[in-house]
Amino acid sequence: MTTRRDFLRNSAAGLLGAAVVSKVQAASLPEAPVMEKPDMVPPLAPPNGRPYNAVATLNGWTLPWRLKDGWKEFHLVAEPVRRQLAPGMVAQLWGYNGQSPGPTIECVEGDKLRIFVTNKLPEHTTIHWHGILLPSGMDGVGGLTQPQIPVGKTFVYEFQMKKSGTFMYHPHADEMVQMAMGMMGFIVVHPKEPGFMRVDRDFVFLINAYDIEPGSRTPKVATMSDFNLWSWNSRVFPGIDHLAVRRGDRVRIRIGNMTMTNHPLHLHGYDFEVTGTDGGWVPKAARWPEVTTDVAVGQMRAIEFTANEPGDWAFHCHKSHHTMNAMGHSVPTMIGVDYREVAQKIIKLVPDYMVMGERGMADMGEMEMPLPDNTLPMMTGTGPFGPIEMGGMFSVVKVREGLARNDYKDPGWYKHPPGTVAYAWNGASPLAERKAPAPASDQVLKVRKPTDHSGH
């Protein structure tokens, strides 16, 4: 016979994963550490539980846990955060534990996780554990599998990790706003067998994007496709961490796409294999060599290569407008138009006016034109040979001899051996005769240029 007391006790146990924490439970909440600096924190070696090779989060960190009665307990706090996108620009975002994206959660296949989520946003929220196999009531879809987490309340999620792999977390509550404001984070589940899929260096980052008007700090959350800041872990070049790698290391880079479009990620100097998706590890027989892998919306990818060639190797999205910072889509193409006389007249009226674009946009890498406060130039960053002329989704894989095993510090620019750098020809100028252009046709062709950018 089930008594009222038994019924209530059993019901409370069954609802723990999607219920508000009581005052007694709240007294034993694990700590919720905060990180505000945008620098990469060295990998967090596991203090207890099964051993694993910890990951390095670009411009981020791993959330510590406590081990209690066989459960790994984590505490995430959803809250407004202040994030430096790159030196010279700060954004007002939403995130977890002081940052956007939130801290990486690391654990091991078979671990039992208890994750406390406290809501300090101005509206309700939830967390969905993207790609994790778990009970339906822990899936984090507000209204469908659980009540929304009210402002000021804490909910508990409990589940066991059934497989290893690469996953992420994000809200399923007012998600267009909350994800556009930066609410997301990485989950890495390491294999229970330490030797399985082992690598020497394991990097992680999420691809995200923002639409922030020049001079402002808050993203426009209603934007569907016309984003102007393309970022990795809410950072843009030159603010994205370089990937320091020891020569000979087996390297894995895990990527999750939280934007509204796909991203063909390209690595210079190497070919690699896609070894994992958010569905699991790719068997060796199913892999093939790539130098570019396309990461679609909502997908996770893990790529691997052996770092046997030293140097500074570019790593970037191959959509050219994704390697630029805030740009205007309505800027006309002025290539081949000589409007210097008109410009001189304009300068008399507007002294700070600058002529640009008639010979291409490369000058943007060197220009020091006035910009609104809290605004980044389209192209920025300087390398050993001058302006790199990049922004957005761009970083550098720096392969070096002799780095310590756990040394992730920027080793500086590569010192090229003599005779291995492209050089200017100092001999006689070669002839490069060309035929005269064909006369223009008398036929008039009328076209209308499309203005839609939904293909981003």
N, C-alpha and C positions, 0 to 999 in steps of 0.2 A: 504494500500500500504506500502511495506517495503522499507524504504530508505537504502542507503548504510551505513549510520551511525547506523541505527537500526540493520542491518545485522552484522556489525562488533562488536557492543556491545553485541548482543545475542551470536555470535560465541565465543567471548572472555569469556563470562560467562559459556558457555557450556564446554570450554576447560580448565577451571581453574584447575581442578583436575590433569591434565596431561600436564601442560604448565609451561614454565619457568617463575619465578616470575619477574615482572617488577621492575624498580628502585623505583617506588612509593610504590609498595607492600613491597619491601625489606626493606624500611625505617621503616615498622611497624612489622617486624618479631619478634616473641616471642623469649625470651632468650633461648640459647642452653647451659645449664649448663654442666660442665665437671666433671667427677669423675675419679680419678686415683688410689685411695687406693683400695686394694682388700678386704676390710672388709665389712661385712653386715651393711648397713645403716638402722636404725630403720624404721618401716613402716611409710609411709607418710599419715597422717590423711588428709582427703579431706578438703581444706580450703573453698570450695564453692560447689555449686551443691548438688545433692542428697547424703545423708550419706551412708557410707559403712564401713565394717571392712577391713582395708587395709592389704595387703599381705606383707610377709617378704621374700625378695629375697636373697638366699644364696650367700654370697660374692658379693652382688650387691645392687641396689637401684631402687627407682621409680622416673620416670621423672616428674618433676613439669609441670604444665600447667597454662595458663591464660584463663580466661573466657571472651569472647568478642562477644557481640551481639548474645548470645545464643549458641556459639560454644566453645568447649574446644580446645584450640590451643596448640600444642606440636611442638617442633623443634628438629629433629634428624640430627646429622652431621655424615656422613659416612667418616671415616678417619683411617689412620694407628694408632695403639695403642701399648702400651707396657704393657704386662700383666704378673704379677708374678703368675706362676702356683702353686708354693709352695715355702716356704723359701729355697733359694738356687738355684732357676731356674726362669729365666725371658724369655718370648717369644716375638718376634716381630710379632704382629698379625694385622688384620684389624677388626674394630668394629664401635661402635657408641658412640659419646660423651665421648671419653676417655677410654672406656672399651670394652672388649669382654667377654661375650655377652653385647649388649647394655642395656640401662636401661629398666626396666619394665614399660609398659604403662598400667595404671589403669583407668577405667571409669565405667559407669553404663549403663545398658540396657536402650536404648532410647536416650542416649547422642548423640549429633552431634559433630563429631571430624573433626578438620582441622589440618593435620600434614604436616609441612614444612620439606623437606628433602634436605639438602645441601650436595653436593658431593665434598669431599676433598681427594678422592682417586686418584691414578695415572691413572685410567681408568673410563669409564662410569659405571653406576649402576642403579638399580631400587629397590623398596621394594614391596614384595608380602605380603599381610596380610592373613596368613595361617589360614583357617577355618572361616574367617569373611564373612558374607553375604553382598555383596555390588554391586554397578554398575560395569559392565564389564570394563569400562575405568579406574577404580580405582584399578584393580586387580594386577597391577605391573609386568606384563610379558613384558619385553622389546621386541619391534618389533611387538608384537601381540596386546597388549591393550594400549600401550603408546610408545612414543619415549624413548630411553635411556636418563638418566639424564647425561648430559655432565660434564666433569671435571670443577669444579668451579661454577656450576649452582645450582639453588634451584628449586625444583618442589613442588607442593602442592597436597595433597590427601584429599578429603572430602567425608565423608560417615557417615551414622547414624547407631549406633549399634542396630541391630534388635533382638538380643538375648544375654543372659548372658552365660558365660562359660569360657573355658580355651583355649587360642590360642597363636600364635607366629608370628613373622615377620622375613623375610630373603630376600635376593636378588633373582630375576629371571633374572640375567644378569651375564654372565661368572660365573655361580653359582658354578661350581666345584672348581674354584679358590677361589671365594669370601667366600663361606661357609667353605671351608677347612682352610681359613685364620681366621675364627672366627666371621663372620658377621651373627648375629642372635639376637633375643630378644624375650621377653615374653609379651603377652597381656592378661590381666585379665579383663573381663567384669562382674561386679557385678550385681546381680539381682536388679531390681528396687524396689522390696519389700524387705526391709532390713532383715526381719525375715526368708526369704526363703533360705534354704541351709546354714544357718548361722553356723559358727564355731568360736571357741575362738582363734585359731592360724592357719594361712593359709600360708604355705611355698611354694615357687616356685623355680624351677631350670630347666635348659636345659642340656641334655646329649650331649656332643660333644667329639670329638677325634682328635688327632694330630699325625703326624709322624714327629718327630724332632730328627735328628741325635744327639747322645751324643756330647756335646761340641758346638753345634750350637744353633741358636735362631729362625730360620724361618722354618715354616712347609713345608714339601714336598707336594705340592698341587696335584701332579699326582698320589699319593697313592690311590689305590682302596680299599684294605682291610687290609693290614698289618700295622695298626696303632700301635704305641708303647706307647702312652699316652692317657689313657681313663679318661675323666674328666667330672665333673659337673660344669657348668658355668665357663668353662676354668680354673678349679682348680683341683688338685689331692691331695689325702690324703698324708700328714696330713694338707694340706692347705684348705680343704673344711670345711666350718663352721659347728659346731655342731648345732643340733636342740634342743634348750632349751624349755622345755615344763613344764607347771604347772600341777601337779597331779589333775586329774578330768577334764582337758580341753578336748574339742572336737577338734581334730587336723585334718587338711587337708594338704596333700602334693600333689602339682601339678607338673607334670613331662612332658617334651617334648623331643622327641628323634630326634636329628639332626645329627646322625651318619649314617654309612653305614650298620649297623647290628642291630639286636634286643637286648634288655637288660632285663633279668628277675630280677626285683628288689625285694629284700627280706628284710623283717623287722623282727628282733628277738623280742621275748617276747610278741607279739601281733598278733591277726588276724585283718584284716581290710576288708573294702568293696571298690570296685571300684565304685565311685559315679559319675564320669564324664569322658567324652571323648571329643575330639575336635568337635564331632558332637552334644554335648549337655549333659545334666544331665541324669543319669541313674535312671529310676523309681525304687522305693524301692522294688517292687515286682520282679524286674529283677536282683537284686544284689545277690551275694553269698559271703561267707567268703573266704578269701585268706590269705596266708602269703607271697606269691610271685606273682607278676603280671608281665607279659611280655609286654614290651612296644616296639612295632615294629617301623621300620623306618618311620619317618614322623608323628608318632602318638603322641597324648597328652593323659595323664591319670591323674585323680584326685582320690586319695585314702583317706579314712577317718577311724579314730579309736578314741576311748575314752581312754585317758591316765590314766588308773587306777592302773597301777603297776609301782612303782618307780624303778629307776635303770638307768644304762647306757646300751642302747640297740643298737647293731650294725645294720646298714642300708647300704646295698651294692648291687652291681650287682652280680648275682650268677654265672656268667662266671668267673672261677677262674683267668684266665689271664687278666681280666678286673680290678682286684684288685691288680695289680702290675704296677710299673712304667717301664720306658724304658728297654726292655729286648730283647735279641737276639734270634730269632726263630731258629737259626742254632746251638745253644749250644747243644752238645751231652748229652744224659743221661748217667751219670757215676755211678749211684747207684749200689753198690756191687762190684765196680772195685777198687782194692787196688793198687794204683799207687804212693804210698809214696816214694818208692825207686827211681822211675823215677823223682818224684818231687824234691827230694834232689839234683839230678844232674842238673835239670833245674834251681834251686835256686842259684847254684854256678855261673851260667851264667847270670841269671836274678834275682837279689836279691829281688825284690818286688813281685815275683811270689807267688800266693796263691793257695793252694789246696782247691777245693770246689766241692761239688756235689756228692761225693762218698757215703755220708750218707743222701742225700736229700739236700734241699736248705734252710732249716730253719736258718742256720748260717748267711744267708744274712741279717737277721734282726739285727744282732749284729756287723757284720764286718765293719771295717772302712778302706776299701780298697781304693786306690787312684782312683779318677774319673776325667774325663775332667772337666774343668770349666763349670759352668752353666748346670750341669747334676745331676739328682736326682738318688739315689739308687733305686733298684727294690723294696725293702721292707724298709719301714721307719716308723717313728712314735713310740712313747713310751707311754705306759699306766701305771697305778698304779702297775702292776705286771710284768713290763718288756716290751720288744719289742712287738708291736702289729702285726708285720710281714704283713703289708698291704701297699698298695699304690693305685693309681687310684681311682676308683669309690667306695669310702668307707667313711662313716661318722657315727656319733653316735647320737641317739635320747636320750636326757638326761631328764628324767622325775623326777621332784622334788616337794616336798611339799613347799608351801609358796612363790613361785615366784610371783612377782608383775605381774599384768595383761599384761603390755607392756614391761616386762623385758626379753630381748633376749640374755643377756650376758651369756657367758659360766660359768655355776655354779661350775666348777671343777669336779673332779672325785667323783663318788658315794661312800658314806660311808656305806658299807654293815652292816646290823644288825648282831650281833654275831650268829654264827652257820649257816650262809646262804652262805658261800663261800666253793667251793670244796676244799678238803684238802688231804694231803698225808697220806697214810696208814703207821703207825709206828709199826705195829705188825710184827709177823713172816712173812717172804716172802712166799707168796702162791706158791704151786707147779703148774707148768704150763707145764706138760710133753706133748710132741708132738711126733707123729710117725716120724720115719726117712723118708726123702723124697724118693719117688719112684725113682728107677734107670732111668737114661735118656734113651730114646728110641734110637735104632740104626738108626731109620728113620730120614733122613735129610729133613727138610721142608724149602724151600727157599721162602722168602717173600721180597717184596720191600716196604719200608715205604713211604707213600705219603708225598710230601713236599708242596702241595698246601694249602694255608691258607684262601681260599676264603669263608670258612664257618664261618668266624668271624662275 
